[in-house]
Amino acid sequence: MVKRKWLMLPLFLIVCLLFACGKAATGGDVTAVERTIPEDAKYTQEEIAAAMDLVEKKFERDFKGCTLQKLRYDESAAGEEQKWAQQYGADEAIVLFSDFHTDKNVGDGFNGDYDYTNWNWILVRKDGGSWVLRTWGYG
């Protein structure tokens, strides 16, 4: 019985190591995002916050080596929203903007140790339903 426990110890340590490495290999850092939602926007505070939640989830999942610093809704992009809604067959679209920093070892085609500003996030919805993130980047 004692031998079996000692044989399980290396397996347990390997599983813990893999779990720790998996956690370290996740996406971007969203722990200190500064959100800007204007009071008199086209959409309600809750609607904009829901769209921002989706962006943060995507960033956290897929933007390894990046730190999301700012996320904002700017009413000046409202003119582009109808174009995006039509392109994706939706009733409404929202354009969010973000600023983020990359670390020196970032991957996925980003410049290392660089500040990206006004990065676009396009979300759409139909019939007042939930937002769906459709595309992102400079555009």
N, C-alpha and C positions, 0 to 999 in steps of 0.2 A: 504494500500500500504506500509506503514512504517513497519507493522508487517511482511509482506512478506520479506522485505529486512533483517530484523533481524533474520528471520528463515533461510535465505540463508547464513548468516555469518558463523554459525558452519559448514555447509556443505563445504563452501569454505575453511575454515581452515583445515578440515579433508583432502580435496584433496591436499592442499599445503603440509601438513605433509606427506602424502603418497608419493608425488612426491619427497620430500626431502629425505625420507628414501630410496626410490628406487635409487636415485642417490648415496647415501652413500653405498648402497649394491652392487654397480657395481664391476667390476673386478679390475685388477691391475693398477698400476701407471706406465705410459710410458712417463711422461713429461720430463725426463732428461736422456734419453737413449743415450749412447755414441756408435755410429755406426762406425765400421771399415770395409772399403771396399778397398782392395788392388788395386793399379793402373793397374797392369798387370795380372789380374785374367782371368780365363777361360771364365767367363761371363762379359758382359759390366756392367758399373756402374749402368745403368738404370735397367738392368735385376736383379741385386743383390738388388738394392733399392726396386724394386717391391716385391721381395720375403720378404724382411725385413718389408715392410709395412703390409703384411699379418700376419706375426708373431706378430707385435705390436698390430694389431687389435684383434687377438686371445687372446693375453696376457691381453689386456685392458678389454676384455669382460669376460674372464673366470678365471683369476688368482687373485681372491679376496685376499687382504691382502699381496700382493707381489709387489715389486718395481723392474722393469726391469732396470738394470744398464748398461749392455753392450750387444751389439749384433754385431756379426762379421762373415765374410766369411773367411774361412781359406782354402787355396788351398790344404793343406796337406790331407784334407778329400776327395779329388777328386777321389781317388781310390775306395771309398765306394759308390760313386754316381751312378755308373752303376748298382751295385747290387740293390740299392733302386729303380732305374728306372725300372728294370726288375720285381722286386717284385710287383710294382704297375702298371705294364703294360703301362709304359710311355717311351718316347724317351730319356728324360733327367731328372736328379734330381739335387738338390742343397742341401747341408747340411750347416746349419747355427748353430752357437754356441752362447749361451747367459750366462750371469751371472745375478742372481737376488737375492734379499734379501726378507725374509718373516718377517712379524711382529709377535709379540708373540701370537696373537690370530688367526693365519691363519688356514684355514680348508683344506679340500680335500686331506688329507693324507700327507701334507707337515709338516716338522719340524718347530716349531715356533722359531722366532728370529734366523734364520739360513741363511747362504750364500750358494746358489747353484751355482756351476761353471761348465762351459762346458756342459750345458744343450743343447741337440741336437734338432734341428727342421728340419724335412725332407719335402721338397716340390718337386713336380714333375710337368712335363708338357709334352704335345704332340705337335708335329709339330710346335715348336716355339711359342705356344700359351701362355696363362696366367698360372702362377704358381698356384698350388693347394696344400694347406697344408695337408699332409697325416698323420703324426705322430710326436711325440715329447717326450722328456724324456732322460734318460740316456740309452745308448746303445752301 
